Amino acid sequence: MAVQKSKKSRSRRDMRRSHDNLSNPTCSSDKTTGVKHMRHHIAKDGFYRGKEIIPPKVKKDKQSAQDS
């Protein structure tokens, strides 16, 4: 089993731990709709950077499906 040569000081320990912190995710708001979303991600309505990337899905009515 490995044994350290000498005790590490509180300063050395804390310097090592300085990179372990977590940052909060950053949010952006869409230019056209104002919906908040994560940076570099598409919004739920299909818009990214003011442009519609994915068209919205059209739901079919039950009556129109039965009539045809």
C-alpha positions, 0 to 999 in steps of 0.5 A: 500500500502506498504511503505518502512521504510527508503530510500535505498542508491545508494549502496544498490540499485546497489548491488541489480541490480548487478545480472541483467546483461546479458552475451553474448552467447558463440560460439564454432567451430566444429572440423571437419567442422569449423562451429560456433554454440552455446555451447552444441548445435548441428551444422546445418550440424548435427555434434556435438563434431566432430561426425555426430549425424544426417545424412544429408537429401537426396533430391529426383530429380523430374525426378527420382520420375516421372520415377518410 
